Amino acid sequence: MINALILSVTLAGVANPTYVQCHLWKRFTDVNGQKICVYRFTAGFGGLGYHYPTKSFSECPKVFSCIYQKKDKRPSLSEILDGLKGGF
């Protein structure tokens, strides 16, 4: 009974993961002075998440819940920078 319950909960999480755990990777300030915390997905999901603190980098938590985005390959540095430029 308990094994079936554990199996069903595990399968439900694997079948439809909405959020994944991200760890703080970098902090930087863009050309406009806006602070950006960049998070890297863990557990082999690959990808990045972003958090925009309002006052200081101390508002950036070490662990953050990122929206799951499955990609076939890792983004290059130029793709990351292009994505950041498009957001401003």
Phi and psi restraints in degrees (range 20) as a CNS / XPLOR table:
assign (resid 1 and name C) (resid 2 and name N)
       (resid 2 and name CA) (resid 2 and name C) 1.0 -67.4 20.0 2
assign (resid 2 and name N) (resid 2 and name CA)
       (resid 2 and name C) (resid 3 and name N) 1.0 -38.3 20.0 2
assign (resid 2 and name C) (resid 3 and name N)
       (resid 3 and name CA) (resid 3 and name C) 1.0 -62.3 20.0 2
assign (resid 3 and name N) (resid 3 and name CA)
       (resid 3 and name C) (resid 4 and name N) 1.0 -40.1 20.0 2
assign (resid 3 and name C) (resid 4 and name N)
       (resid 4 and name CA) (resid 4 and name C) 1.0 -65.1 20.0 2
assign (resid 4 and name N) (resid 4 and name CA)
       (resid 4 and name C) (resid 5 and name N) 1.0 -38.8 20.0 2
assign (resid 4 and name C) (resid 5 and name N)
       (resid 5 and name CA) (resid 5 and name C) 1.0 -65.6 20.0 2
assign (resid 5 and name N) (resid 5 and name CA)
       (resid 5 and name C) (resid 6 and name N) 1.0 -44.9 20.0 2
assign (resid 5 and name C) (resid 6 and name N)
       (resid 6 and name CA) (resid 6 and name C) 1.0 -62.7 20.0 2
assign (resid 6 and name N) (resid 6 and name CA)
       (resid 6 and name C) (resid 7 and name N) 1.0 -42.1 20.0 2
assign (resid 6 and name C) (resid 7 and name N)
       (resid 7 and name CA) (resid 7 and name C) 1.0 -62.9 20.0 2
assign (resid 7 and name N) (resid 7 and name CA)
       (resid 7 and name C) (resid 8 and name N) 1.0 -43.4 20.0 2
assign (resid 7 and name C) (resid 8 and name N)
       (resid 8 and name CA) (resid 8 and name C) 1.0 -67.6 20.0 2
assign (resid 8 and name N) (resid 8 and name CA)
       (resid 8 and name C) (resid 9 and name N) 1.0 -38.1 20.0 2
assign (resid 8 and name C) (resid 9 and name N)
       (resid 9 and name CA) (resid 9 and name C) 1.0 -66.6 20.0 2
assign (resid 9 and name N) (resid 9 and name CA)
       (resid 9 and name C) (resid 10 and name N) 1.0 -41.2 20.0 2
assign (resid 9 and name C) (resid 10 and name N)
       (resid 10 and name CA) (resid 10 and name C) 1.0 -64.1 20.0 2
assign (resid 10 and name N) (resid 10 and name CA)
       (resid 10 and name C) (resid 11 and name N) 1.0 -45.6 20.0 2
assign (resid 10 and name C) (resid 11 and name N)
       (resid 11 and name CA) (resid 11 and name C) 1.0 -65.5 20.0 2
assign (resid 11 and name N) (resid 11 and name CA)
       (resid 11 and name C) (resid 12 and name N) 1.0 -36.7 20.0 2
assign (resid 11 and name C) (resid 12 and name N)
       (resid 12 and name CA) (resid 12 and name C) 1.0 -64.5 20.0 2
assign (resid 12 and name N) (resid 12 and name CA)
       (resid 12 and name C) (resid 13 and name N) 1.0 -38.6 20.0 2
assign (resid 12 and name C) (resid 13 and name N)
       (resid 13 and name CA) (resid 13 and name C) 1.0 -70.7 20.0 2
assign (resid 13 and name N) (resid 13 and name CA)
       (resid 13 and name C) (resid 14 and name N) 1.0 -35.4 20.0 2
assign (resid 13 and name C) (resid 14 and name N)
       (resid 14 and name CA) (resid 14 and name C) 1.0 -76.4 20.0 2
assign (resid 14 and name N) (resid 14 and name CA)
       (resid 14 and name C) (resid 15 and name N) 1.0 -36.4 20.0 2
assign (resid 14 and name C) (resid 15 and name N)
       (resid 15 and name CA) (resid 15 and name C) 1.0 -70.0 20.0 2
assign (resid 15 and name N) (resid 15 and name CA)
       (resid 15 and name C) (resid 16 and name N) 1.0 -33.0 20.0 2
assign (resid 15 and name C) (resid 16 and name N)
       (resid 16 and name CA) (resid 16 and name C) 1.0 -139.6 20.0 2
assign (resid 16 and name N) (resid 16 and name CA)
       (resid 16 and name C) (resid 17 and name N) 1.0 66.8 20.0 2
assign (resid 16 and name C) (resid 17 and name N)
       (resid 17 and name CA) (resid 17 and name C) 1.0 -78.6 20.0 2
assign (resid 17 and name N) (resid 17 and name CA)
       (resid 17 and name C) (resid 18 and name N) 1.0 115.0 20.0 2
assign (resid 17 and name C) (resid 18 and name N)
       (resid 18 and name CA) (resid 18 and name C) 1.0 -89.0 20.0 2
assign (resid 18 and name N) (resid 18 and name CA)
       (resid 18 and name C) (resid 19 and name N) 1.0 -43.2 20.0 2
assign (resid 18 and name C) (resid 19 and name N)
       (resid 19 and name CA) (resid 19 and name C) 1.0 -121.4 20.0 2
assign (resid 19 and name N) (resid 19 and name CA)
       (resid 19 and name C) (resid 20 and name N) 1.0 145.3 20.0 2
assign (resid 19 and name C) (resid 20 and name N)
       (resid 20 and name CA) (resid 20 and name C) 1.0 -127.4 20.0 2
assign (resid 20 and name N) (resid 20 and name CA)
       (resid 20 and name C) (resid 21 and name N) 1.0 160.9 20.0 2
assign (resid 20 and name C) (resid 21 and name N)
       (resid 21 and name CA) (resid 21 and name C) 1.0 -82.9 20.0 2
assign (resid 21 and name N) (resid 21 and name CA)
       (resid 21 and name C) (resid 22 and name N) 1.0 132.1 20.0 2
assign (resid 21 and name C) (resid 22 and name N)
       (resid 22 and name CA) (resid 22 and name C) 1.0 -120.6 20.0 2
assign (resid 22 and name N) (resid 22 and name CA)
       (resid 22 and name C) (resid 23 and name N) 1.0 148.6 20.0 2
assign (resid 22 and name C) (resid 23 and name N)
       (resid 23 and name CA) (resid 23 and name C) 1.0 -114.3 20.0 2
assign (resid 23 and name N) (resid 23 and name CA)
       (resid 23 and name C) (resid 24 and name N) 1.0 145.8 20.0 2
assign (resid 23 and name C) (resid 24 and name N)
       (resid 24 and name CA) (resid 24 and name C) 1.0 -59.7 20.0 2
assign (resid 24 and name N) (resid 24 and name CA)
       (resid 24 and name C) (resid 25 and name N) 1.0 128.0 20.0 2
assign (resid 24 and name C) (resid 25 and name N)
       (resid 25 and name CA) (resid 25 and name C) 1.0 -111.1 20.0 2
assign (resid 25 and name N) (resid 25 and name CA)
       (resid 25 and name C) (resid 26 and name N) 1.0 -52.4 20.0 2
assign (resid 25 and name C) (resid 26 and name N)
       (resid 26 and name CA) (resid 26 and name C) 1.0 -145.0 20.0 2
assign (resid 26 and name N) (resid 26 and name CA)
       (resid 26 and name C) (resid 27 and name N) 1.0 157.2 20.0 2
assign (resid 26 and name C) (resid 27 and name N)
       (resid 27 and name CA) (resid 27 and name C) 1.0 -128.5 20.0 2
assign (resid 27 and name N) (resid 27 and name CA)
       (resid 27 and name C) (resid 28 and name N) 1.0 133.8 20.0 2
assign (resid 27 and name C) (resid 28 and name N)
       (resid 28 and name CA) (resid 28 and name C) 1.0 -154.0 20.0 2
assign (resid 28 and name N) (resid 28 and name CA)
       (resid 28 and name C) (resid 29 and name N) 1.0 165.6 20.0 2
assign (resid 28 and name C) (resid 29 and name N)
       (resid 29 and name CA) (resid 29 and name C) 1.0 -114.0 20.0 2
assign (resid 29 and name N) (resid 29 and name CA)
       (resid 29 and name C) (resid 30 and name N) 1.0 130.9 20.0 2
assign (resid 29 and name C) (resid 30 and name N)
       (resid 30 and name CA) (resid 30 and name C) 1.0 -80.9 20.0 2
assign (resid 30 and name N) (resid 30 and name CA)
       (resid 30 and name C) (resid 31 and name N) 1.0 -178.3 20.0 2
assign (resid 30 and name C) (resid 31 and name N)
       (resid 31 and name CA) (resid 31 and name C) 1.0 -65.9 20.0 2
assign (resid 31 and name N) (resid 31 and name CA)
       (resid 31 and name C) (resid 32 and name N) 1.0 -23.1 20.0 2
assign (resid 31 and name C) (resid 32 and name N)
       (resid 32 and name CA) (resid 32 and name C) 1.0 -87.7 20.0 2
assign (resid 32 and name N) (resid 32 and name CA)
       (resid 32 and name C) (resid 33 and name N) 1.0 -2.0 20.0 2
assign (resid 32 and name C) (resid 33 and name N)
       (resid 33 and name CA) (resid 33 and name C) 1.0 90.5 20.0 2
assign (resid 33 and name N) (resid 33 and name CA)
       (resid 33 and name C) (resid 34 and name N) 1.0 3.9 20.0 2
assign (resid 33 and name C) (resid 34 and name N)
       (resid 34 and name CA) (resid 34 and name C) 1.0 -79.4 20.0 2
assign (resid 34 and name N) (resid 34 and name CA)
       (resid 34 and name C) (resid 35 and name N) 1.0 134.6 20.0 2
assign (resid 34 and name C) (resid 35 and name N)
       (resid 35 and name CA) (resid 35 and name C) 1.0 -85.0 20.0 2
assign (resid 35 and name N) (resid 35 and name CA)
       (resid 35 and name C) (resid 36 and name N) 1.0 138.5 20.0 2
assign (resid 35 and name C) (resid 36 and name N)
       (resid 36 and name CA) (resid 36 and name C) 1.0 -134.4 20.0 2
assign (resid 36 and name N) (resid 36 and name CA)
       (resid 36 and name C) (resid 37 and name N) 1.0 130.4 20.0 2
assign (resid 36 and name C) (resid 37 and name N)
       (resid 37 and name CA) (resid 37 and name C) 1.0 -106.1 20.0 2
assign (resid 37 and name N) (resid 37 and name CA)
       (resid 37 and name C) (resid 38 and name N) 1.0 127.2 20.0 2
assign (resid 37 and name C) (resid 38 and name N)
       (resid 38 and name CA) (resid 38 and name C) 1.0 -106.8 20.0 2
assign (resid 38 and name N) (resid 38 and name CA)
       (resid 38 and name C) (resid 39 and name N) 1.0 130.6 20.0 2
assign (resid 38 and name C) (resid 39 and name N)
       (resid 39 and name CA) (resid 39 and name C) 1.0 -115.3 20.0 2
assign (resid 39 and name N) (resid 39 and name CA)
       (resid 39 and name C) (resid 40 and name N) 1.0 142.5 20.0 2
assign (resid 39 and name C) (resid 40 and name N)
       (resid 40 and name CA) (resid 40 and name C) 1.0 -107.1 20.0 2
assign (resid 40 and name N) (resid 40 and name CA)
       (resid 40 and name C) (resid 41 and name N) 1.0 135.8 20.0 2
assign (resid 40 and name C) (resid 41 and name N)
       (resid 41 and name CA) (resid 41 and name C) 1.0 -64.7 20.0 2
assign (resid 41 and name N) (resid 41 and name CA)
       (resid 41 and name C) (resid 42 and name N) 1.0 148.2 20.0 2
assign (resid 41 and name C) (resid 42 and name N)
       (resid 42 and name CA) (resid 42 and name C) 1.0 -110.1 20.0 2
assign (resid 42 and name N) (resid 42 and name CA)
       (resid 42 and name C) (resid 43 and name N) 1.0 178.3 20.0 2
assign (resid 42 and name C) (resid 43 and name N)
       (resid 43 and name CA) (resid 43 and name C) 1.0 62.8 20.0 2
assign (resid 43 and name N) (resid 43 and name CA)
       (resid 43 and name C) (resid 44 and name N) 1.0 31.7 20.0 2
assign (resid 43 and name C) (resid 44 and name N)
       (resid 44 and name CA) (resid 44 and name C) 1.0 74.3 20.0 2
assign (resid 44 and name N) (resid 44 and name CA)
       (resid 44 and name C) (resid 45 and name N) 1.0 15.2 20.0 2
assign (resid 44 and name C) (resid 45 and name N)
       (resid 45 and name CA) (resid 45 and name C) 1.0 -79.7 20.0 2
assign (resid 45 and name N) (resid 45 and name CA)
       (resid 45 and name C) (resid 46 and name N) 1.0 -28.7 20.0 2
assign (resid 45 and name C) (resid 46 and name N)
       (resid 46 and name CA) (resid 46 and name C) 1.0 66.6 20.0 2
assign (resid 46 and name N) (resid 46 and name CA)
       (resid 46 and name C) (resid 47 and name N) 1.0 130.5 20.0 2
assign (resid 46 and name C) (resid 47 and name N)
       (resid 47 and name CA) (resid 47 and name C) 1.0 134.9 20.0 2
assign (resid 47 and name N) (resid 47 and name CA)
       (resid 47 and name C) (resid 48 and name N) 1.0 177.8 20.0 2
assign (resid 47 and name C) (resid 48 and name N)
       (resid 48 and name CA) (resid 48 and name C) 1.0 -131.4 20.0 2
assign (resid 48 and name N) (resid 48 and name CA)
       (resid 48 and name C) (resid 49 and name N) 1.0 154.1 20.0 2
assign (resid 48 and name C) (resid 49 and name N)
       (resid 49 and name CA) (resid 49 and name C) 1.0 -129.3 20.0 2
assign (resid 49 and name N) (resid 49 and name CA)
       (resid 49 and name C) (resid 50 and name N) 1.0 154.8 20.0 2
assign (resid 49 and name C) (resid 50 and name N)
       (resid 50 and name CA) (resid 50 and name C) 1.0 -126.9 20.0 2
assign (resid 50 and name N) (resid 50 and name CA)
       (resid 50 and name C) (resid 51 and name N) 1.0 146.0 20.0 2
assign (resid 50 and name C) (resid 51 and name N)
       (resid 51 and name CA) (resid 51 and name C) 1.0 -136.5 20.0 2
assign (resid 51 and name N) (resid 51 and name CA)
       (resid 51 and name C) (resid 52 and name N) 1.0 136.8 20.0 2
assign (resid 51 and name C) (resid 52 and name N)
       (resid 52 and name CA) (resid 52 and name C) 1.0 -115.5 20.0 2
assign (resid 52 and name N) (resid 52 and name CA)
       (resid 52 and name C) (resid 53 and name N) 1.0 97.2 20.0 2
assign (resid 52 and name C) (resid 53 and name N)
       (resid 53 and name CA) (resid 53 and name C) 1.0 -69.6 20.0 2
assign (resid 53 and name N) (resid 53 and name CA)
       (resid 53 and name C) (resid 54 and name N) 1.0 153.8 20.0 2
assign (resid 53 and name C) (resid 54 and name N)
       (resid 54 and name CA) (resid 54 and name C) 1.0 -89.7 20.0 2
assign (resid 54 and name N) (resid 54 and name CA)
       (resid 54 and name C) (resid 55 and name N) 1.0 -34.7 20.0 2
assign (resid 54 and name C) (resid 55 and name N)
       (resid 55 and name CA) (resid 55 and name C) 1.0 -117.2 20.0 2
assign (resid 55 and name N) (resid 55 and name CA)
       (resid 55 and name C) (resid 56 and name N) 1.0 -52.0 20.0 2
assign (resid 55 and name C) (resid 56 and name N)
       (resid 56 and name CA) (resid 56 and name C) 1.0 -146.6 20.0 2
assign (resid 56 and name N) (resid 56 and name CA)
       (resid 56 and name C) (resid 57 and name N) 1.0 168.6 20.0 2
assign (resid 56 and name C) (resid 57 and name N)
       (resid 57 and name CA) (resid 57 and name C) 1.0 -70.6 20.0 2
assign (resid 57 and name N) (resid 57 and name CA)
       (resid 57 and name C) (resid 58 and name N) 1.0 -12.2 20.0 2
assign (resid 57 and name C) (resid 58 and name N)
       (resid 58 and name CA) (resid 58 and name C) 1.0 -67.3 20.0 2
assign (resid 58 and name N) (resid 58 and name CA)
       (resid 58 and name C) (resid 59 and name N) 1.0 -13.8 20.0 2
assign (resid 58 and name C) (resid 59 and name N)
       (resid 59 and name CA) (resid 59 and name C) 1.0 -80.5 20.0 2
assign (resid 59 and name N) (resid 59 and name CA)
       (resid 59 and name C) (resid 60 and name N) 1.0 -5.7 20.0 2
assign (resid 59 and name C) (resid 60 and name N)
       (resid 60 and name CA) (resid 60 and name C) 1.0 -84.5 20.0 2
assign (resid 60 and name N) (resid 60 and name CA)
       (resid 60 and name C) (resid 61 and name N) 1.0 111.1 20.0 2
assign (resid 60 and name C) (resid 61 and name N)
       (resid 61 and name CA) (resid 61 and name C) 1.0 -71.4 20.0 2
assign (resid 61 and name N) (resid 61 and name CA)
       (resid 61 and name C) (resid 62 and name N) 1.0 155.0 20.0 2
assign (resid 61 and name C) (resid 62 and name N)
       (resid 62 and name CA) (resid 62 and name C) 1.0 -71.1 20.0 2
assign (resid 62 and name N) (resid 62 and name CA)
       (resid 62 and name C) (resid 63 and name N) 1.0 -30.8 20.0 2
assign (resid 62 and name C) (resid 63 and name N)
       (resid 63 and name CA) (resid 63 and name C) 1.0 -122.6 20.0 2
assign (resid 63 and name N) (resid 63 and name CA)
       (resid 63 and name C) (resid 64 and name N) 1.0 138.0 20.0 2
assign (resid 63 and name C) (resid 64 and name N)
       (resid 64 and name CA) (resid 64 and name C) 1.0 -140.8 20.0 2
assign (resid 64 and name N) (resid 64 and name CA)
       (resid 64 and name C) (resid 65 and name N) 1.0 145.0 20.0 2
assign (resid 64 and name C) (resid 65 and name N)
       (resid 65 and name CA) (resid 65 and name C) 1.0 -90.1 20.0 2
assign (resid 65 and name N) (resid 65 and name CA)
       (resid 65 and name C) (resid 66 and name N) 1.0 113.0 20.0 2
assign (resid 65 and name C) (resid 66 and name N)
       (resid 66 and name CA) (resid 66 and name C) 1.0 -101.3 20.0 2
assign (resid 66 and name N) (resid 66 and name CA)
       (resid 66 and name C) (resid 67 and name N) 1.0 151.2 20.0 2
assign (resid 66 and name C) (resid 67 and name N)
       (resid 67 and name CA) (resid 67 and name C) 1.0 -72.9 20.0 2
assign (resid 67 and name N) (resid 67 and name CA)
       (resid 67 and name C) (resid 68 and name N) 1.0 132.9 20.0 2
assign (resid 67 and name C) (resid 68 and name N)
       (resid 68 and name CA) (resid 68 and name C) 1.0 -68.2 20.0 2
assign (resid 68 and name N) (resid 68 and name CA)
       (resid 68 and name C) (resid 69 and name N) 1.0 126.1 20.0 2
assign (resid 68 and name C) (resid 69 and name N)
       (resid 69 and name CA) (resid 69 and name C) 1.0 -135.5 20.0 2
assign (resid 69 and name N) (resid 69 and name CA)
       (resid 69 and name C) (resid 70 and name N) 1.0 104.2 20.0 2
assign (resid 69 and name C) (resid 70 and name N)
       (resid 70 and name CA) (resid 70 and name C) 1.0 -78.2 20.0 2
assign (resid 70 and name N) (resid 70 and name CA)
       (resid 70 and name C) (resid 71 and name N) 1.0 128.3 20.0 2
assign (resid 70 and name C) (resid 71 and name N)
       (resid 71 and name CA) (resid 71 and name C) 1.0 -128.8 20.0 2
assign (resid 71 and name N) (resid 71 and name CA)
       (resid 71 and name C) (resid 72 and name N) 1.0 151.2 20.0 2
assign (resid 71 and name C) (resid 72 and name N)
       (resid 72 and name CA) (resid 72 and name C) 1.0 -75.3 20.0 2
assign (resid 72 and name N) (resid 72 and name CA)
       (resid 72 and name C) (resid 73 and name N) 1.0 -33.0 20.0 2
assign (resid 72 and name C) (resid 73 and name N)
       (resid 73 and name CA) (resid 73 and name C) 1.0 -136.0 20.0 2
assign (resid 73 and name N) (resid 73 and name CA)
       (resid 73 and name C) (resid 74 and name N) 1.0 162.9 20.0 2
assign (resid 73 and name C) (resid 74 and name N)
       (resid 74 and name CA) (resid 74 and name C) 1.0 -74.7 20.0 2
assign (resid 74 and name N) (resid 74 and name CA)
       (resid 74 and name C) (resid 75 and name N) 1.0 144.2 20.0 2
assign (resid 74 and name C) (resid 75 and name N)
       (resid 75 and name CA) (resid 75 and name C) 1.0 -72.9 20.0 2
assign (resid 75 and name N) (resid 75 and name CA)
       (resid 75 and name C) (resid 76 and name N) 1.0 146.3 20.0 2
assign (resid 75 and name C) (resid 76 and name N)
       (resid 76 and name CA) (resid 76 and name C) 1.0 -82.0 20.0 2
assign (resid 76 and name N) (resid 76 and name CA)
       (resid 76 and name C) (resid 77 and name N) 1.0 167.8 20.0 2
assign (resid 76 and name C) (resid 77 and name N)
       (resid 77 and name CA) (resid 77 and name C) 1.0 -62.2 20.0 2
assign (resid 77 and name N) (resid 77 and name CA)
       (resid 77 and name C) (resid 78 and name N) 1.0 -38.5 20.0 2
assign (resid 77 and name C) (resid 78 and name N)
       (resid 78 and name CA) (resid 78 and name C) 1.0 -66.3 20.0 2
assign (resid 78 and name N) (resid 78 and name CA)
       (resid 78 and name C) (resid 79 and name N) 1.0 -36.0 20.0 2
assign (resid 78 and name C) (resid 79 and name N)
       (resid 79 and name CA) (resid 79 and name C) 1.0 -65.8 20.0 2
assign (resid 79 and name N) (resid 79 and name CA)
       (resid 79 and name C) (resid 80 and name N) 1.0 -38.2 20.0 2
assign (resid 79 and name C) (resid 80 and name N)
       (resid 80 and name CA) (resid 80 and name C) 1.0 -64.4 20.0 2
assign (resid 80 and name N) (resid 80 and name CA)
       (resid 80 and name C) (resid 81 and name N) 1.0 -46.9 20.0 2
assign (resid 80 and name C) (resid 81 and name N)
       (resid 81 and name CA) (resid 81 and name C) 1.0 -66.0 20.0 2
assign (resid 81 and name N) (resid 81 and name CA)
       (resid 81 and name C) (resid 82 and name N) 1.0 -37.5 20.0 2
assign (resid 81 and name C) (resid 82 and name N)
       (resid 82 and name CA) (resid 82 and name C) 1.0 -63.5 20.0 2
assign (resid 82 and name N) (resid 82 and name CA)
       (resid 82 and name C) (resid 83 and name N) 1.0 -40.0 20.0 2
assign (resid 82 and name C) (resid 83 and name N)
       (resid 83 and name CA) (resid 83 and name C) 1.0 -64.6 20.0 2
assign (resid 83 and name N) (resid 83 and name CA)
       (resid 83 and name C) (resid 84 and name N) 1.0 -38.4 20.0 2
assign (resid 83 and name C) (resid 84 and name N)
       (resid 84 and name CA) (resid 84 and name C) 1.0 -68.5 20.0 2
assign (resid 84 and name N) (resid 84 and name CA)
       (resid 84 and name C) (resid 85 and name N) 1.0 -39.0 20.0 2
assign (resid 84 and name C) (resid 85 and name N)
       (resid 85 and name CA) (resid 85 and name C) 1.0 -64.5 20.0 2
assign (resid 85 and name N) (resid 85 and name CA)
       (resid 85 and name C) (resid 86 and name N) 1.0 -38.7 20.0 2
assign (resid 85 and name C) (resid 86 and name N)
       (resid 86 and name CA) (resid 86 and name C) 1.0 -67.6 20.0 2
assign (resid 86 and name N) (resid 86 and name CA)
       (resid 86 and name C) (resid 87 and name N) 1.0 -23.1 20.0 2
assign (resid 86 and name C) (resid 87 and name N)
       (resid 87 and name CA) (resid 87 and name C) 1.0 -80.4 20.0 2
assign (resid 87 and name N) (resid 87 and name CA)
       (resid 87 and name C) (resid 88 and name N) 1.0 -9.8 20.0 2
